[in-house]
Amino acid sequence: MNEYDVVVIGAGTGGYVAAIRAAQLGLKVAVVEKQKTLGGTCLVWGCIPTKALLEHAHALKIVQNAKEWGVSIPGDGIRLDMLQVQARKDRIVSGLTKGVEFLFKKNKIDWIKGTARLTGNGGVEVFEGDAQRLRARKEIIVATGSAPRSVPGIRIDRKRIITSDEAIGLRVVPKSIAILGSGAVGVEFASIFRRFGSEVTILELLPRLVPVEDAAVSVELAKSFRKQGITAHTGARVTSAAVTGELVEVGAQFADGSTQTIRAEYLLVATGRGPVTDGLDVDRVGLDLEKGYLKVDAQYRTNVAGISAIGDVITLGSAPHPQLAHVSSAEGIVAAERIAGLEVRPINYDHVPGCTYCDPEIGSVGLTEQEAQERGYDVRVGTFPFGVLGRAKMAGETDGFVKIVAEKKYDEVLGIHMIGPRSTELVAEATLALRLESTVEELIRTIHAHPTMAEAVGEAAHAVHGAAIHL
Ligand SMILES: Cc1cc2nc3c(=O)[nH]c(=O)nc-3n(C[C@H](O)[C@H](O)[C@H](O)COP(=O)(O)OP(=O)(O)OC[C@H]3O[C@@H](n4cnc5c(N)ncnc54)[C@H](O)[C@@H]3O)c2cc1C
């Protein structure tokens, strides 16, 4: 039996960050991971490979508009080499997973290769790999993450009816692809494949694209997708999907009651992810579950003493828990610090930034206009379009805007929502503003360098007070 202070199960962005923080604080740590590499969904199947593909799509966009940039491409025109695209993406992924291995060595964390199950009283049994028994003197952190899930009536065959796990590895650009779901994963793949040359059809059950975003962002994205030739059906219930030869026939029913069969080479099911607890023996140790998620308190303690849980596998019981890499890492740090005996503060989930790397990009943090109204604030908003900004014109990226949601009484900023160039970077300023409980006036008085995309944030603040300079 090998003894550690902390045993982490799962080496995703939750687990590996928790392990490093615990080791930094002087604890002896082991991490059990069943995959061949460290990094979990984010590094191997999620954030990193998708954003690498999106960078390829962006490079292709520049090349496709070469004339506008004054660049001529002689010869037989533009051709995308998917094998090269995949090879570059794989190099990026493996560089980063090896980086985590290096950090484990640096912090003297033992990586135990295998699948773990809980045996009670601090015990963990590793099987299907380096079989052994471990004991956590202080705490076990369960960070087993999530996996793609489908909707009733749709059977994922991983060949034609696929998930993001298969979509990131396609070595040929599909002639056509239907995408079920318009959350971050759905719209990111829509942007990738449309730019690569596919006919893309999105089917979204709810009345608007990216339904968790501010409604104005959804409208802008729909407009931009239309211009790019992406077909998006909202209020569309997918009722069936059948593979016939090389095609998937997708049955859809629309809000007005009409039905349609959409034929595409692939159906990508992007309807969200469910928790991974199979084989962990959660029942044996008596862990409380809610819809399959592990229930935790604000310091990530489960109902069983000595077992914590973080990341995509948890529920906090109240609002839906954001399944995001940076959320899992932040939770890992809080859990590790609490286990090491530091005083910790609960995470404010209203201040979690969300980024969607579709074209145009979306970055948002805090309350949407509707949420602010529902919470009873006296709301006022200000919006500034990228279209009039010098830097956006230079980049040839003029779609979108920054919208600030604030309240009248204290002038407090409640949320910042943006769609347009570099929004996934600009959201960092917005997140800090919320963290510091900034007023609109403070954002106005913050000097934004010229010419930058960030000027749109300052101008949107001016717009809240009805005084945007360049509008
Ligand atoms: C296509 C896609 C794109 C995404 N893009 C973004 C993005 O841009 N930004 C963002 O913030 N988030 C993004 N996400 C979400 C992000 O990847 C997850 O929120 C994050 O990976 C969750 O981290 P985690 O540590 O909780 O779990 P995971 O990363 O899922 O890690 C869990 C690990 O536990 C291991 N494991 C499970 N059970 C056991 C067991 N019994 N024994 C041993 N090991 C086990 C698994 O093999 C896995 O490695 C994306 C997700 C997808 C699918």
The ligand as a Gaussian input file, in Angstrom:
#p B3LYP/6-31G(d) Opt

LIG

0 1
 C      -14.728000      20.023000     -27.909000
 C      -14.550000      20.695000     -26.582000
 C      -14.033000      21.970000     -26.524000
 C      -13.864000      22.597000     -25.311000
 N      -13.348000      23.856000     -25.303000
 C      -13.180000      24.485000     -24.133000
 C      -12.613000      25.785000     -24.091000
 O      -12.258000      26.350000     -25.126000
 N      -12.454000      26.380000     -22.895000
 C      -12.836000      25.775000     -21.740000
 O      -12.687000      26.368000     -20.678000
 N      -13.372000      24.536000     -21.738000
 C      -13.544000      23.880000     -22.908000
 N      -14.052000      22.612000     -22.911000
 C      -14.434000      22.002000     -21.622000
 C      -13.210000      21.472000     -20.867000
 O      -12.498000      20.596000     -21.695000
 C      -13.647000      20.774000     -19.595000
 O      -14.455000      21.639000     -18.845000
 C      -12.442000      20.373000     -18.740000
 O      -11.625000      19.494000     -19.463000
 C      -12.914000      19.703000     -17.449000
 O      -11.810000      19.308000     -16.712000
 P      -11.902000      18.145000     -15.637000
 O      -10.533000      18.058000     -15.032000
 O      -13.055000      18.328000     -14.761000
 O      -12.213000      16.807000     -16.451000
 P      -11.527000      16.106000     -17.735000
 O      -10.686000      17.064000     -18.494000
 O      -12.622000      15.423000     -18.418000
 O      -10.527000      15.084000     -17.074000
 C      -10.933000      13.944000     -16.397000
 C       -9.829000      12.909000     -16.454000
 O      -10.156000      11.845000     -15.565000
 C       -9.769000      10.613000     -16.143000
 N      -10.546000       9.563000     -15.485000
 C      -11.904000       9.428000     -15.480000
 N      -12.257000       8.385000     -14.686000
 C      -11.098000       7.861000     -14.194000
 C      -10.811000       6.788000     -13.316000
 N      -11.779000       6.046000     -12.748000
 N       -9.511000       6.525000     -13.047000
 C       -8.510000       7.283000     -13.600000
 N       -8.736000       8.305000     -14.427000
 C      -10.020000       8.601000     -14.706000
 C      -10.102000      10.818000     -17.618000
 O       -9.373000       9.908000     -18.430000
 C       -9.693000      12.272000     -17.840000
 O       -8.358000      12.389000     -18.274000
 C      -14.210000      21.934000     -24.109000
 C      -14.712000      20.635000     -24.152000
 C      -14.882000      20.018000     -25.371000
 C      -15.398000      18.619000     -25.408000

